[in-house]
Amino acid sequence: MGMNMGTTIKHLGVRDSHRRTVRPKRGAAAGVLLAALLLGASACAAGDAGSAPEESGDGSCAQLGVADGWYGDNAQRLQEMIDANATCDGATPEGGVRPMAVFDWDNTVVKNDIGDATTFWMLRNSKVLQPAGRDWATMSDYLTDEATGRLNEVCGDLADPGAPLPTGEKAGEDCAAEILSVYSEGETTDKAAAYEGFDARRIEPAYAFAAQLLEGLTPQQVTEYVTAAKKENLDAAEGTMNEVGGTEVTGWVRIYPQIKDLITTLQDAGFDVRIVSASSQPAVRIWASEVGVDADQVTGVQTLEEGGKLTSTLASCGGDAAAMPYIEGKRCFINEQLLGIPSAQAFEPAPEAQRQVFAAGDSDTDVTFVGDATGLRLAINRNKTELMCNAYANVDGKWIVNPMFIAPEPQQKDVYPCSTSGRIETDGTQGPLKDADGNVIPDQKDSVY
């Protein structure tokens, strides 16, 4: 996510680096949903589209209950997918394997980013600890010499190793500003690159850095801090801004009622609902209760624990220590941790019969696992090139696109440059995006916004 200093902070890079033909009015979209559900377009009996999701008790499927905000016939497509794959009574099907639905978290289930919310809260409340030896090079294998030099310079004298840095105080403002810039911009405050030497389809070191900033904390402390940040951000008015290191940052988060309703409906219909996020796993697990997903159904960026405290060492996937739930890394963690596929094959597409039936995401980091879904794929339009190129090309007809449910992005004026720079390459550059048959995907117009 790129940012302008002094305005809302957004992550750098591919998660937020890119930009939706005639669209129906929101009221018209809701009308389509209501009509579709009331006509019983699905195989299972339809209920009142304006009511809460419920099971009928006669084997019919749970019905989506929130009409507003769904674009076009998206709600109907979702209900048809549920009806076609659900047990409807919520029972485990013969063979013991329930259909799986996988959601990204930030800006898919919620508006805004809980990785940001946690990191900003910790910096404002002086909860980040001084690294071992006062040396920030110990925090991440991908920090450049310029980044570690600046962090050591402005943070090194502020606290002993393992002690809290005063980032919420005037004395620690420069340290807070440097940590914020390295995390949110991927560069130092004097514009030197902060990260190097990574596979850009398996890891985003800036997102990993947010999890690594928890180093030295106990799980109980992390729970306390994340819970406090969650309460503050949910209680804050929409548009609230806070200050970190002299820069204004976003200070609010909202649960999307449409997605919470979808998750509840899927669960009631017998789906195994999972969250796979590029935010830190402890944070997402605490937030997931807001939508009725248990902590053990959540996968995020994981760091190893030692002596009852978190370290900055990332958990590996697919035999790659340099992987996290990010683009191909999300596929890896789904395949290895959720589907039980051996590490050696975890970066490859799983056999179709084993894959998630439904997936939803908002960013290029989600494109691989969403594309792996066999039944339906929901792209929340935040103008992210690789995701939207795939969604608009819609080669197999299984993609649907929806504007953000709160403060949707305006239409992107230029076409998505799918044919020339639609794909993020392993070295972080962009190249032509191709479909599964190797055909270059043409540039796409933004049409759902």
C-alpha positions as CSV (number, residue, x, y, z in Angstrom):
1,M,0.0,0.0,0.0
2,G,1.5,3.3,-1.0
3,M,1.0,6.3,1.3
4,N,1.4,10.0,1.3
5,M,3.0,11.3,4.5
6,G,0.5,13.2,6.6
7,T,-2.5,11.3,5.3
8,T,-3.9,7.8,5.8
9,I,-1.2,5.2,6.1
10,K,-1.5,2.3,3.8
11,H,0.8,-0.6,3.2
12,L,3.3,-0.4,0.4
13,G,3.6,-2.7,-2.5
14,V,1.4,-5.2,-4.2
15,R,-1.2,-5.5,-1.5
16,D,-2.2,-1.9,-2.3
17,S,-0.4,-1.0,-5.4
18,H,-3.1,-0.9,-8.2
19,R,-6.7,0.2,-9.1
20,R,-13.7,-1.1,-11.5
21,T,-19.2,-0.6,-17.3
22,V,-22.4,0.8,-16.5
23,R,-23.3,-0.3,-13.0
24,P,-26.7,-0.6,-11.4
25,K,-27.6,1.6,-8.5
26,R,-27.2,0.1,-5.1
27,G,-30.9,-0.1,-4.7
28,A,-31.2,-2.0,-8.0
29,A,-28.6,-4.5,-6.8
30,A,-30.5,-5.1,-3.6
31,G,-33.7,-5.6,-5.7
32,V,-32.0,-8.2,-7.8
33,L,-31.0,-10.1,-4.7
34,L,-34.4,-10.0,-3.2
35,A,-36.1,-11.1,-6.3
36,A,-33.7,-13.9,-6.9
37,L,-34.0,-15.3,-3.4
38,L,-37.8,-14.9,-3.3
39,L,-38.1,-16.7,-6.6
40,G,-36.1,-19.6,-5.1
41,A,-33.5,-19.6,-7.8
42,S,-31.5,-22.2,-6.0
43,A,-32.0,-25.9,-5.5
44,C,-32.8,-25.5,-1.8
45,A,-35.8,-23.7,-0.5
46,A,-35.4,-19.9,-0.3
47,G,-36.3,-17.9,2.8
48,D,-37.0,-14.2,3.3
49,A,-34.0,-12.3,1.9
50,G,-34.4,-9.6,4.4
51,S,-34.3,-11.9,7.4
52,A,-31.3,-13.3,9.3
53,P,-29.8,-16.5,8.0
54,E,-31.5,-19.5,9.3
55,E,-32.0,-23.2,8.7
56,S,-35.5,-24.4,8.0
57,G,-35.2,-27.7,9.8
58,D,-36.4,-29.6,6.7
59,G,-33.0,-30.0,5.0
60,S,-33.2,-26.7,3.1
61,C,-30.1,-24.5,3.0
62,A,-29.5,-21.4,5.1
63,Q,-30.2,-18.3,3.1
64,L,-28.2,-15.0,2.9
65,G,-29.9,-12.4,5.0
66,V,-28.2,-9.1,4.1
67,A,-29.3,-7.7,0.8
68,D,-27.8,-4.2,0.7
69,G,-24.3,-3.8,-0.8
70,W,-24.2,-6.8,-3.2
71,Y,-23.6,-5.8,-6.8
72,G,-25.8,-7.1,-9.6
73,D,-26.6,-10.8,-9.2
74,N,-23.7,-11.5,-6.9
75,A,-25.9,-12.6,-4.0
76,Q,-27.8,-14.9,-6.2
77,R,-24.6,-16.4,-7.5
78,L,-23.4,-16.9,-3.9
79,Q,-26.6,-18.6,-2.9
80,E,-26.5,-20.9,-5.9
81,M,-23.0,-21.9,-4.9
82,I,-24.0,-22.6,-1.4
83,D,-27.0,-24.6,-2.4
84,A,-25.0,-26.6,-4.9
85,N,-22.3,-27.6,-2.4
86,A,-23.8,-27.5,1.0
87,T,-25.2,-30.3,3.2
88,C,-27.9,-27.7,4.0
89,D,-28.6,-29.2,7.4
90,G,-25.1,-28.4,8.6
91,A,-24.2,-32.1,9.0
92,T,-20.8,-33.5,8.0
93,P,-21.2,-35.2,4.6
94,E,-20.5,-38.8,4.0
95,G,-16.7,-39.3,3.9
96,G,-16.3,-36.6,6.6
97,V,-15.0,-33.8,4.4
98,R,-17.1,-30.6,4.4
99,P,-16.8,-28.1,1.5
100,M,-14.3,-25.4,2.3
101,A,-14.7,-21.7,2.0
102,V,-11.5,-19.5,2.5
103,F,-11.5,-15.8,3.2
104,D,-8.8,-13.2,3.3
105,W,-9.2,-10.9,6.3
106,D,-8.0,-7.3,5.8
107,N,-10.3,-5.3,3.5
108,T,-12.2,-8.5,2.7
109,V,-14.0,-9.3,6.0
110,V,-13.3,-5.9,7.5
111,K,-12.8,-2.4,6.2
112,N,-9.2,-1.4,6.8
113,D,-6.3,-3.4,8.1
114,I,-5.9,-5.0,11.5
115,G,-2.1,-5.4,11.0
116,D,-2.0,-1.7,10.7
117,A,-4.4,-1.3,13.7
118,T,-2.2,-3.5,15.9
119,T,1.1,-2.0,14.8
120,F,-0.1,1.6,15.1
121,W,-1.6,0.9,18.6
122,M,1.6,-0.7,19.8
123,L,3.7,2.3,18.6
124,R,1.4,4.8,20.1
125,N,1.4,2.9,23.4
126,S,5.2,2.2,23.5
127,K,4.8,-1.6,23.4
128,V,7.5,-2.5,20.8
129,L,10.6,-3.9,22.5
130,Q,14.2,-3.1,21.7
131,P,15.8,-5.9,19.7
132,A,18.6,-8.1,21.0
133,G,21.9,-6.3,21.1
134,R,20.0,-3.1,20.1
135,D,20.5,-4.4,16.5
136,W,17.5,-4.3,14.2
137,A,19.3,-6.6,11.8
138,T,18.2,-9.4,14.1
139,M,14.6,-8.7,13.4
140,S,14.4,-9.7,9.7
141,D,16.7,-11.3,7.1
142,Y,15.4,-8.9,4.5
143,L,16.1,-5.5,6.1
144,T,18.7,-3.6,4.1
145,D,21.8,-2.2,5.7
146,E,20.3,1.3,5.3
147,A,17.2,0.3,7.2
148,T,19.0,-1.4,10.0
149,G,21.4,1.5,10.2
150,R,18.6,4.1,10.5
151,L,16.7,2.0,13.0
152,N,19.8,1.4,15.2
153,E,20.6,5.1,15.0
154,V,17.3,6.5,16.1
155,C,16.1,3.7,18.4
156,G,19.3,2.1,19.7
157,D,19.8,4.5,22.7
158,L,16.2,4.6,23.8
159,A,15.9,1.4,25.8
160,D,17.9,-1.7,26.8
161,P,17.4,-4.9,24.8
162,G,14.0,-6.4,25.6
163,A,12.7,-3.2,27.1
164,P,9.8,-1.1,25.6
165,L,10.8,1.6,23.2
166,P,9.2,5.0,24.1
167,T,7.6,5.3,20.7
168,G,4.5,6.9,22.1
169,E,6.5,9.7,23.7
170,K,8.2,12.8,22.3
171,A,11.6,11.3,23.0
172,G,10.8,8.3,20.8
173,E,9.1,10.1,18.0
174,D,12.0,9.7,15.5
175,C,12.2,6.0,16.4
176,A,8.4,5.6,15.9
177,A,8.6,7.4,12.5
178,E,11.4,5.2,11.3
179,I,9.6,1.9,12.3
180,L,6.4,3.3,10.7
181,S,8.2,4.1,7.4
182,V,9.9,0.8,7.2
183,Y,6.6,-1.0,7.9
184,S,4.2,1.1,5.9
185,E,6.4,2.4,3.1
186,G,9.0,-0.2,2.7
187,E,11.7,2.5,2.9
188,T,13.5,4.5,5.4
189,T,12.5,8.1,6.3
190,D,15.2,9.3,3.9
191,K,13.8,7.1,1.1
192,A,16.3,4.3,1.0
193,A,14.8,0.8,0.3
194,A,14.1,-1.1,3.5
195,Y,14.0,-4.7,2.1
196,E,15.9,-6.8,-0.3
197,G,16.6,-10.4,-1.4
198,F,13.1,-11.9,-1.2
199,D,10.7,-13.8,-3.5
200,A,7.9,-11.3,-4.1
201,R,5.4,-14.1,-4.8
202,R,6.0,-15.9,-1.5
203,I,6.7,-13.1,1.0
204,E,6.2,-9.4,1.6
205,P,8.8,-8.5,4.3
206,A,6.9,-5.4,5.4
207,Y,3.9,-7.5,6.4
208,A,6.2,-10.0,8.1
209,F,7.8,-7.1,9.9
210,A,4.5,-6.3,11.6
211,A,4.5,-9.9,13.1
212,Q,8.2,-9.7,13.9
213,L,7.6,-6.5,15.9
214,L,5.9,-8.8,18.5
215,E,9.3,-10.3,19.3
216,G,9.9,-10.7,23.0
217,L,6.2,-10.5,24.0
218,T,4.4,-13.3,25.7
219,P,1.2,-14.7,24.1
220,Q,-0.7,-13.1,27.0
221,Q,0.7,-9.7,26.3
222,V,0.0,-10.0,22.6
223,T,-3.6,-10.9,23.4
224,E,-3.9,-7.9,25.7
225,Y,-2.5,-5.5,23.1
226,V,-4.5,-6.9,20.2
227,T,-7.7,-6.8,22.2
228,A,-7.1,-3.2,23.2
229,A,-6.4,-2.2,19.6
230,K,-9.5,-4.0,18.4
231,K,-11.7,-2.3,20.9
232,E,-10.2,1.1,20.1
233,N,-10.6,0.7,16.3
234,L,-14.1,-0.7,16.5
235,D,-15.3,2.0,18.9
236,A,-13.7,4.8,16.9
237,A,-15.9,6.8,14.5
238,E,-15.4,6.1,10.8
239,G,-12.6,8.3,9.5
240,T,-10.8,8.6,12.8
241,M,-7.1,9.4,12.5
242,N,-4.4,8.9,15.1
243,E,-0.8,10.0,15.1
244,V,2.4,7.9,15.1
245,G,5.8,9.5,14.9
246,G,4.3,12.8,13.7
247,T,2.3,11.1,10.9
248,E,-1.5,10.6,10.8
249,V,-2.6,7.0,10.5
250,T,-5.9,5.3,10.1
251,G,-7.6,4.7,13.5
252,W,-10.8,2.7,12.7
253,V,-11.9,-0.7,11.5
254,R,-15.4,-2.0,10.6
255,I,-16.7,-5.5,10.1
256,Y,-18.5,-5.8,6.8
257,P,-22.0,-7.0,7.7
258,Q,-22.4,-8.6,4.3
259,I,-19.4,-10.8,4.7
260,K,-20.2,-11.7,8.3
261,D,-23.7,-12.8,7.0
262,L,-22.0,-14.8,4.2
263,I,-19.7,-16.5,6.7
264,T,-22.6,-17.4,9.0
265,T,-24.7,-18.7,6.1
266,L,-21.9,-20.8,4.9
267,Q,-21.3,-22.3,8.4
268,D,-25.0,-22.9,8.8
269,A,-25.0,-24.7,5.4
270,G,-22.2,-27.1,6.5
271,F,-19.2,-25.3,5.0
272,D,-15.8,-25.4,6.7
273,V,-15.0,-21.7,6.9
274,R,-11.3,-20.6,7.2
275,I,-9.5,-17.3,7.3
276,V,-6.0,-17.0,5.7
277,S,-4.4,-13.7,6.2
278,A,-1.1,-11.8,5.7
279,S,-1.6,-10.2,9.1
280,S,0.0,-11.7,12.2
281,Q,-1.8,-14.9,13.2
282,P,-2.3,-13.9,16.9
283,A,-4.1,-10.7,15.8
284,V,-6.3,-12.3,13.2
285,R,-7.3,-15.1,15.6
286,I,-8.5,-12.6,18.2
287,W,-10.4,-10.6,15.6
288,A,-12.0,-13.7,14.0
289,S,-14.4,-14.1,16.9
290,E,-16.2,-11.0,15.6
291,V,-17.6,-13.1,12.7
292,G,-18.0,-16.4,14.5
293,V,-14.8,-18.1,13.2
294,D,-12.8,-20.0,15.8
295,A,-9.2,-19.2,16.4
296,D,-8.0,-22.6,15.2
297,Q,-9.7,-22.0,11.8
298,V,-7.4,-19.0,11.2
299,T,-4.0,-18.9,9.5
300,G,-1.8,-15.8,9.5
301,V,1.8,-14.8,9.6
302,Q,3.3,-17.1,12.2
303,T,6.5,-16.5,14.2
304,L,8.0,-19.2,16.4
305,E,7.8,-19.2,20.2
306,E,10.8,-19.8,22.5
307,G,10.8,-19.7,26.3
308,G,7.2,-18.6,26.4
309,K,7.9,-15.5,24.2
310,L,7.4,-14.8,20.5
311,T,10.5,-14.6,18.4
312,S,11.1,-12.9,15.0
313,T,11.7,-16.2,13.2
314,L,9.0,-16.9,10.7
315,A,7.3,-20.3,10.4
316,S,8.1,-22.0,7.1
317,C,5.9,-23.5,4.4
318,G,6.6,-25.9,1.6
319,G,10.1,-26.4,2.9
320,D,10.8,-22.7,2.3
321,A,11.7,-20.7,5.4
322,A,11.2,-17.5,3.4
323,A,7.4,-18.0,2.9
324,M,4.3,-16.5,4.5
325,P,0.6,-16.4,3.6
326,Y,1.2,-14.1,0.6
327,I,0.3,-14.8,-3.1
328,E,1.7,-18.3,-3.7
329,G,2.5,-18.5,0.0
330,K,-1.3,-18.4,0.8
331,R,-1.7,-21.5,-1.4
332,C,1.1,-23.2,0.3
333,F,-0.3,-22.6,3.8
334,I,-3.8,-23.8,2.7
335,N,-2.4,-26.9,1.0
336,E,0.0,-27.8,3.8
337,Q,-1.8,-26.8,6.9
338,L,-5.5,-27.2,5.9
339,L,-5.4,-29.9,3.2
340,G,-2.5,-32.0,4.5
341,I,-0.6,-31.9,1.3
342,P,3.1,-32.8,1.7
343,S,5.5,-29.8,1.8
344,A,7.2,-30.8,-1.5
345,Q,3.9,-30.2,-3.4
346,A,2.4,-27.4,-1.3
347,F,3.2,-24.6,-3.7
348,E,1.5,-26.5,-6.6
349,P,-2.3,-26.4,-7.1
350,A,-4.0,-29.1,-5.0
351,P,-6.1,-31.8,-6.8
352,E,-9.4,-30.1,-7.7
353,A,-11.5,-32.4,-5.5
354,Q,-9.5,-31.3,-2.4
355,R,-9.5,-27.5,-3.0
356,Q,-11.7,-24.9,-1.4
357,V,-15.1,-24.5,-3.2
358,F,-15.3,-20.8,-2.5
359,A,-12.7,-18.1,-1.8
360,A,-12.8,-14.3,-1.3
361,G,-10.1,-11.6,-1.4
362,D,-9.4,-8.0,-2.2
363,S,-5.8,-7.8,-3.2
364,D,-3.0,-9.2,-5.4
365,T,-1.8,-11.2,-2.4
366,D,-5.0,-13.2,-2.6
367,V,-5.0,-13.9,-6.3
368,T,-3.6,-17.5,-6.2
369,F,-5.8,-19.0,-3.4
370,V,-8.9,-17.2,-4.7
371,G,-8.1,-18.5,-8.2
372,D,-7.8,-22.1,-6.8
373,A,-11.4,-22.1,-5.7
374,T,-13.5,-24.6,-7.7
375,G,-17.0,-23.2,-7.3
376,L,-17.0,-19.4,-7.0
377,R,-14.4,-16.6,-6.5
378,L,-15.3,-13.2,-5.0
379,A,-13.0,-10.3,-5.7
380,I,-13.6,-7.2,-3.6
381,N,-12.6,-4.3,-5.9
382,R,-9.8,-2.2,-4.4
383,N,-8.2,-1.6,-7.8
384,K,-5.4,-4.3,-7.5
385,T,-4.2,-5.1,-10.9
386,E,-3.4,-8.9,-10.8
387,L,-6.5,-9.7,-8.9
388,M,-8.8,-7.6,-11.0
389,C,-7.3,-8.7,-14.3
390,N,-8.1,-12.3,-13.4
391,A,-11.6,-11.4,-12.1
392,Y,-12.6,-9.3,-15.1
393,A,-11.1,-11.7,-17.7
394,N,-13.2,-14.4,-15.9
395,V,-12.0,-17.1,-18.2
396,D,-14.0,-19.9,-16.7
397,G,-17.0,-17.8,-15.5
398,K,-16.4,-18.5,-11.8
399,W,-15.4,-14.9,-10.8
400,I,-17.7,-12.3,-9.4
401,V,-16.6,-8.7,-8.5
402,N,-18.1,-6.5,-5.8
403,P,-17.3,-2.9,-4.8
404,M,-16.1,-2.4,-1.2
405,F,-19.1,-2.3,1.1
406,I,-17.8,0.8,2.8
407,A,-16.4,3.8,0.9
408,P,-15.9,1.9,-2.4
409,E,-13.1,3.0,-4.8
410,P,-14.2,5.1,-7.7
411,Q,-13.8,3.7,-11.2
412,Q,-10.2,3.4,-12.3
413,K,-9.8,5.7,-15.3
414,D,-7.1,3.7,-17.1
415,V,-7.5,0.1,-18.1
416,Y,-5.8,-2.5,-16.0
417,P,-2.5,-3.2,-17.8
418,C,-2.9,-7.0,-17.8
419,S,-1.1,-7.7,-21.0
420,T,2.1,-5.8,-20.1
421,S,2.4,-5.6,-16.3
422,G,-0.5,-7.6,-14.8
423,R,1.6,-10.1,-13.0
424,I,3.9,-9.6,-10.1
425,E,7.2,-11.5,-10.8
426,T,9.3,-13.2,-8.2
427,D,11.8,-10.3,-8.3
428,G,9.1,-7.7,-7.6
429,T,8.8,-6.4,-11.2
430,Q,5.7,-6.7,-13.3
431,G,5.2,-8.7,-16.4
432,P,2.4,-10.0,-18.7
433,L,-0.4,-11.9,-17.0
434,K,-1.4,-15.2,-18.6
435,D,-4.3,-17.5,-18.1
436,A,-4.1,-21.2,-17.2
437,D,-3.6,-22.1,-20.9
438,G,-0.7,-19.7,-21.3
439,N,-2.7,-17.0,-23.2
440,V,-1.9,-13.4,-22.4
441,I,-4.9,-11.8,-20.7
442,P,-5.9,-8.6,-22.5
443,D,-6.1,-5.3,-20.7
444,Q,-9.4,-4.9,-18.7
445,K,-11.7,-2.0,-18.1
446,D,-12.8,-1.3,-14.5
447,S,-16.5,-1.9,-14.6
448,V,-17.7,-2.8,-11.1
449,Y,-17.2,0.1,-8.7
